[in-house]
Amino acid sequence: TFIIDEQGVIEKIFTPRDIKTATHGDQILSL
C-alpha cells in the first residue's frame, strides 16, 4: 500500500499482498 501524506511524502507499507503487487504499485507511481 502506498500512502501519500499531506507533505507529499510517499511511505511504502509492505504486507504479504503488497509484495505480490509491488510491481503494479511502481507502475502507478510512474504515471
Contacts in CASP RR format, 6 or more apart in sequence:
PFRMAT RR
TARGET T0000
AUTHOR 0000-0000-0000
METHOD contacts of the structure
MODEL  1
TFIIDEQGVIEKIFTPRDIKTATHGDQILSL
1 13 0 8 1.000
1 15 0 8 1.000
1 18 0 8 1.000
2 10 0 8 1.000
2 11 0 8 1.000
2 12 0 8 1.000
2 13 0 8 1.000
2 25 0 8 1.000
2 28 0 8 1.000
2 29 0 8 1.000
3 10 0 8 1.000
3 11 0 8 1.000
3 13 0 8 1.000
4 10 0 8 1.000
4 11 0 8 1.000
5 11 0 8 1.000
10 29 0 8 1.000
12 18 0 8 1.000
14 22 0 8 1.000
END
